Amino acid sequence: MIRKISTANMTREEWLEARKHSVGGSEIGAILGLNRYQTALTVWSNKTGRLPDAEDNEAMRQGRDLEAYVAERFCELTGKRVKRNNYIMTNDDFPHLHANVDRLVIGEHAGLECKTASAYNEDKFQTDEFPDSYYAQCVSYMAVTGLPIWYLAVLVMGRAFKVYALVRAPSEFKKPEWCESITKVNEEEFAAIRETVQTFWRHVETDTPPAPDGSTTDKEALGKLYKDCDADAEVMLSKDLLREYEEAKDLLSRAEERKRGVENQIKAQMGECCTGYTDGWSVTWKPQQRNTFDRKAYEAACGTIDKKYFKTSSTRVLRVKKMED
């Protein structure tokens, strides 16, 4: 059964609060490790109230403001009509998953997702394949709504306007001229979405964080989640994990040494030349000046700098030391 919560009169704060009780389509990619701005850990931290919602920024504001324009361009290009869907939708067949869709297509069992992308990301839309970054979101909307077709309209700022389509397999849907591609979604993918959300939500219900990844996003999240520590507390760590850390550190050291060796060979080839090149490559090795502040010399000449001119920051530093056997 599909259930609906009206968002018609919700404030943005109320809407954000309502979303905390399940996983949204825009968060599926983060849980799957496909989102560079969010991760499973940051989504969990938000659902459990440990970290606040991301602060609104200019890119988010423009995305919301341009949603209507993208929908209009879709209608102009395709000849279709769309309508808003002012509901947060859930489906009993997909527990803990919700859909807050942009538009529904009138007279067709289909939905529409509207996206705005920076011109700097134009290379991601050079092929006719459905963009990976939006795939999981649109598949999850198909899962919740039960609709067999989902369109994606993307405005690449100042560069392009493209439309893609997902269809539930098997399907006789034929590719229109205005559509970049048709991608079929198999039932196994809907089952994978269901399992992914259920596994993630167990972390929420048991208040157990999912394993962090190697992203800067998770590094920053851990710094916020555990910014303080108990000086008298100790914990027994995984020896396997520490061994893996040492192995990774050794690999990194060897890679850095190899990189320096190659850099030195390039410099030796260039000699006194400032520029070097070969097919598809260009290299410069030019003098560069850097100005730094000599605090000791300044204080010797002018006196000690007042502490009020210094900024103090606090962070936890991880240091791993291997003890003798």
N, C-alpha and C positions, 0 to 999 in steps of 0.2 A: 504494500500500500504506500502511495506517495502522500506525504504530509507537507503542509505549507504554513509558514509563519510570515505574516504580512510585514513588509518593511516600509510601507507607504508613509507612515508618520514617525518613523524612527529617527532619532538623532544619530550622528555618526558614532558617538560614544555607545549608544544603545545597540547599534548594529555590530560594533566590534565585540561587545560583551556577548551578544547572542551567538556569534561565531566561535566563541571559546568552548562551546559544549560539544563540538564535533570538528572534523577535519574538512576544510574547504578545498575546492578544486585547485585553487591557486597554491595550496600547500602540499599537494600530492608530489609535485616535482621536487620540492625540498626534501620530503621524506625519502624519495628515491635517489637523492643525491644529484639531481639535475639542475639545481638552482644555486647560483653562486652568491646570492644575497641571503638565502635562508637555508637551514639544514634541519635534519630531524631533531637535533638537540635544541635549536632555537625555537622550533615549533612547540616541542614539549615544554620548554621553559615558559612559553607564552600561555599554553593551555593550563599549566599548573600555577600560573600567577607569579612565577619567579622573575620573569622579565616582561616589561611592558610592550605594547604594540610598537612597531617601528614608527618613529616620528614622521609626520607628514612632510614631504619635500616637494620641490618644484616638479620633478619628473612625475610623481604620483598625482599631483594636482593637474598637470597637463593631460595625463592619461585619462582622468575622470572627465575633464572638460571636453576633450576631443572624442570621447566615446560616441556622442550623438553625431558628430561629423563623420566618423568612420561608418556608422550605421547608415547615414544618408548616402555616402559614397557607394556602399554596398548595394543599396536599393537602386541607385542611379545606374550602376554597372550591370546589375542582374535583372532589373525589371520586377523584382520581388518587393513585398511590403513586410515590414516587421513591427513588432510591438514590444513595449517594455514588459518585464516580468518582475513585479515588485514583491517577490517572496524569497525567503530562504527555504529551499526544498530539501526534504529528506525522503529516503526510501527504505522500507523495512528489510528489503533484500540486501541492502548495503549499509549495515549498522555503522554509526559513528562517522558517516560521510554526508556532507551537505553540498548543495549547489546554489549559488547565487548568480544566475546567468544574466548576461547582458541583454539579449533580445531573443524572442521567439519569432519564427517566420510564419506569417499569416497564410493560411490555406495549404500548409505543408507541415508534415511531421518532422520539423527540423528546428535547430537552435542556431544562434549566431554569437560568436565571441569576437569582441572588438579590441584590437591591440594597436598601440602606438610605439614605434621603435625609433631609436636614434639613427641618424644617418651614418654614425660610426659603426653601426651593426649591419650595414647594408650587405656585407659579404655573406651573412647568414641566410640571406634570401635570394642568393644568386641562382640556386637550383630550384627545380619545381617540386622538390620533396617537402612534405609537411614539416614545419619547423619543430625540431626536437624539444625545444624549451616550452612549447605550448601543447605538445601532444598529450601528455598525461592529464592535463587540466581538462581538455576537451573530451577525452575518453571518460573521465570521471563524471562529467556533466551528462554524457549519454547514458552512463550507468544509472545515475539518480533519476533522470527524467524518463528513461525508457525510450527516448526518441532515437530513430535509426539513422539520422543524418545530422551532422554538426558542421557548420561553416565557420571558418576563421578568416576574418578580414584584418589585414595588417597595413597600417599607414607607416611607411618608412619616411620619416620627415624630410621633405624636399626632394625625395628620390624616387619613390615608387608607391603604388597601391596594389596589393595582391590579395587574392582570395583562394583559399584551399578548402577541401572538404574531406570529412571522415564519414564513412558509411559502414553500417553494421553488416558484416558478411553473414550469409551470402546476399548479394544485392545486384540488381540489374540497373542500378543507377549509372547513367551515362554522363561522361565528362562534358560540361558546357564549354564553349569557347572562352568564356571569361574566367574559368577556373584553372589555376596552375596545375593542380593534380587531384586525383581521387585516391584516398588511402582506405583500404578495408580493415576493419577492426574485428578480430576473431573473438569468440566467446572466452577463450583462454585468457585474453587480456583483461576482460571484465573480472574474471575470477582472481587474477593477480592483483587487481586494484582492491578487491574485497579483502583478500588475505593481507595485503600490505597495510591497509587501514586498521584491520583487527589487531595485527601484531603491534602496530604503533600504539593503538589505544590502550593495550595492556600495560604499556609503560606509563601512560597517564593514570590509569586506575590503580596501579600498584605504587605510584609515585617513584618510579625507578627510571633514571635518565637513560636514553639510548646511547650507544657508544658514539663518542665524537669522532669526526673524521679529521683529515689533515688540513682543512681549510682555515684561512685567516678568520673567517666568520666564527668558527667554533673556538678558535684561540681567544678571540675577543669575548665570546659568550662565557667561556670558562673563567676568564678574568673578572667578569661581572658577577657571575654566580657565586664564586668562591673568593671574593676579594679580601676577606679576612680569614685569619687562621688562629687556632689555639696553640700557643707555644708549648704547652705541656702534653698535647695529644700526639699519639703515634698510630700508624696503621701498617699492617703487614701487606706488602706489595707482591705482585706476581713476578716471580723470577724470570719467567719466560718473556714477559713484557719488557723487563729491563735488559735482557739479552738481545731482544729485537732492537731496542733502542741503541745499544752499543754497536750492533751490526749496521744499522742505518747510519749512525754517526761515522763509522769507519768507511762505509761506501761513499758518503758525502765528502769525507776528507780526501779519499783517493780521486773522486771526480773533480774536486777543486784543484788538486795537484796536477791532474791531467789537463784541465782547462788552462792553468797557468803555463804549463809546458807548451801547449799549442799557441797560446798568446805570444810567448817568447819567440817561437819559431816564426810567427807572422811578423813580429817586430824585426827579427833578423833579416827576413826577406825584404822588408820595406827600407831598412837602413835609414838614410837621410830623407827619403821621400815622405811627404805628408799624406799622400793618397795612394791607395792601391785598388785594383779591381780585377775581376774575372767575370765570366758569364753569370749573370744573375746576382753578383755580389759587388759591394763597394765597401772599402775600409778606409778610415782616416786615423792618423796618429799625429796629433797636433799638440803644441804646447798649450797649457791651460793654467791660468792663475787662480788662486783661491785666497781670499782674505779671511783671516781668523783673528779673534780677539785675544790678545796677550794680557790675561788678567793680572799676572804677577808684575809685569812691567807697568801696567796702569796703576796698580795699588802702590808700587814703589814710588811713582811720581805724584800721585794724587791722593793717596790715602785709601784705607779699606772701604770697599763698597758696602753700603748699608744693606742689611738683610732684606729690607722691604722691597728691594728691586729684584729679588730672586723668587721664582715660582717653585713650589714644592709639590711633587706628585708622588703617589705611592703605588707600587705594583708588586706582585709576588713573583719572584724569580726562581725558576726551576733549575737546580743544579744536581747532576747525577754523578756520584763518586763511587767507583768500584773499590771495595775494601779487600784487603789482602785475605786470601784463603787461610 
